[in-house]
Every structure is written in C-alpha cells, then in structure tokens.
Amino acid sequence: MQSFVSTSQSSISDYQLALTMLRSKLIACRYSPSTQSTYYHMFRGFLKYVHPKPLYQLSKIDVMNYHLKLIEERQISRSYQNQSINAIKFYLEHVLGHDRQTFDLERPRPETKLPQVLSMEEIQRVLSSTRNLKHRTVLTTIYSAGLRMGEVLNLKIGDIDSPNMRIWVRGGKGAKDRITVLSPILLDLLRTYFKAYGPKEYLFEGQTGGKYSSTSVRRVLGRAVKKAGIQKPVVPHTLRHSFATHLLEHGTNLRYIQTLLGHTSSKTTEIYTHVSSKKLEEVVSPLDYMAKSEVYLKGQ
C-alpha cells in the first residue's frame, strides 16, 4: 500500500492486514461484491486519515473527525457519509470485535428525494428504440418484473418459471429469494431471444459467456433513452421505479407491490404514492367539496 508514507514497514503491514481482514470478513458474511468493493475503498480512505495511529487505539472521535473533514473539504454527499460510516463500523465491530453501541455514530439526516420515473408512454418509446434483440429483452425484463440490476444479471435460465408465469429472483438484496410476475409478452420475447442467442447458464450472457455486464446494460439504456428523445436522467433502476409506480396507478395493492419488489419495510414501497401522477389527479381539493356545500353557495 504505497500511499502510507513516513512510517515503518511494520505499520504498513498492519494496515495491509487490516484491509485483508476486512475483505475476508465481508466475504464470510456473504456481502455482495459491490458492497465488498465499496467498504474496502471507504475503509482504505479512513486508514489514510488515521495513519500512522495504531489500529487498536481507534476511537469514535477519530471516526467523527474524519467525516467532519470529508464534509468540510470534499463536501461529500449524505450517501457517501453513510457508506463510509458503515464500512468503518463493520471493521471495528465485526473484525476487531468492539461493542456495537460504542460506535453508534450520528448519521446525516436522510434526504427526501423522490425516485425518477418514466411514464408508460416514455417506457414504450425507450423499449421500441432498442432494435437489438438482446438489448431490448434485458431492458424489458428489468421493467416488466421490477428487477434490480444485479437481479437481472444473476437470472439463470431455470429461474423463468413459465408454467406458473413467474420469475424466481435468487439471492436478491439481503440475500433473500422472492418471486415476481412473468408477463406473457415478456415470455414471448424471451423465447424469441433464447432461440436467437442460446444462452448456456445465465439468461443474459456476454459474448464470451458468463454474466452480462452492468456496464453494458447502462450503455444500452443510455443510447435508447437518447434515441427516444427523453431528457430526464434515466438509469436501470428508473425502470424498476417505473414498474412499481405503474402498478400502483393501475390499482395494485401496495402490499403486493412490496412483495414483488422485495422490500422489507412497507415504508420503502410507500414512496411511490408520492410520484404517482394518476393518484394525484384523483385527489380532490377540500375547496371543491366546500364549493358544493350550501354554506359556500349562499356566500356567493
């Protein structure tokens, strides 16, 4: 680790060992590869800050001062701050074995940002703008089943349960399995795609086999959005948000939407009530009720 300077070789080894132990523990706890990478990067930044302090002397003050520095000098986002705290807490609690309460740090107030969604007409434009069969099938699968990026890339051929018209999502967020809806339209598209590409293990594979890459999906979607003439910022997760919003607008119970999305808390799913334009259009202002009353009419 070349970035740790002005120190003895033994302290460099201690810090390298800390990073190795962090990664091993993350793997043992079955954290996703993306979380492993994020925690490793975040914790490495913290080690650069506290260096060359012995790791057994790390305290809550070190962690708090580090994040104050990041906020003041780098103006990090709330999300970055939370991820960094989680990474450091993981090392202190799961690797060093410190008590959880000792490092129960204050967290930034959550931002109340509403998810970006596309209208059904915009979704149709995006999908129809994707001429390549594999690309169109990937994007259609994400939208029609409400999948996360990792979930669609992890789909295997056997996860498409056509007799029961459902899709099995194995090891979703939180290492939980669930089932979601299989659209008859998507099933027809998948059959056409399967005949053309003949995937061997994963439903969507790269040119040399193995899972299709997330970078490719983002690139495909970006081109389709641009071709469709949509100016909104759109990422693969936007298709999942749109899936949930459109179900809500068509009368699907929030509890069912929660199950399909794999949300642990109903509060997470309830955010879609704030972005559904159709539901807002159905709301009647109390002024309109007042206008129909005899008291209001006499006042005229």
VENWOWO-V871950 format. One record per backbone hydrogen bond with DSSP energy under -1.0 kcal/mol. CO is the residue of the C=O (numbers start at 0). NH is the residue of the N-H. If there is no record, write none. Layout:
co:nh
CO:NH
CO:NH
//
This chain:
co:nh
0:3
7:11
8:12
9:13
10:14
11:15
12:16
13:17
14:18
15:19
16:20
17:21
18:22
19:23
20:24
21:25
22:26
23:27
24:28
25:30
26:29
31:35
32:36
33:37
34:38
35:39
36:40
37:41
38:42
39:43
40:44
41:45
42:46
43:47
44:48
45:49
46:50
49:52
53:56
54:57
58:62
59:63
60:64
61:65
62:66
63:67
64:68
65:69
66:70
67:71
68:72
69:73
76:80
77:81
78:82
79:83
80:84
81:85
82:86
83:87
84:88
85:89
86:90
87:91
88:92
89:93
90:94
90:95
91:97
99:102
100:103
102:104
110:112
118:122
119:123
120:124
121:125
122:126
123:127
124:128
126:129
131:135
132:136
133:137
134:138
135:139
136:140
137:141
138:142
139:143
140:144
141:145
141:146
147:151
148:152
149:153
154:202
155:158
156:159
158:160
158:167
159:161
160:165
164:181
165:160
166:179
168:177
171:174
175:171
177:168
179:166
182:186
183:187
184:188
185:189
186:190
187:191
188:192
189:193
190:194
191:195
192:196
193:197
200:156
203:211
205:208
209:205
212:216
213:217
214:218
215:219
216:220
217:221
218:222
219:223
220:224
221:225
222:226
223:227
224:229
225:228
234:237
235:238
236:240
237:241
238:242
239:243
240:244
241:245
242:246
243:247
244:248
245:249
246:251
247:250
252:256
253:257
254:258
255:259
256:260
257:261
257:262
265:269
268:271
269:272
270:273
275:279
276:280
277:281
284:287
284:288
285:289
286:290
289:292
292:296
293:297
294:298
//
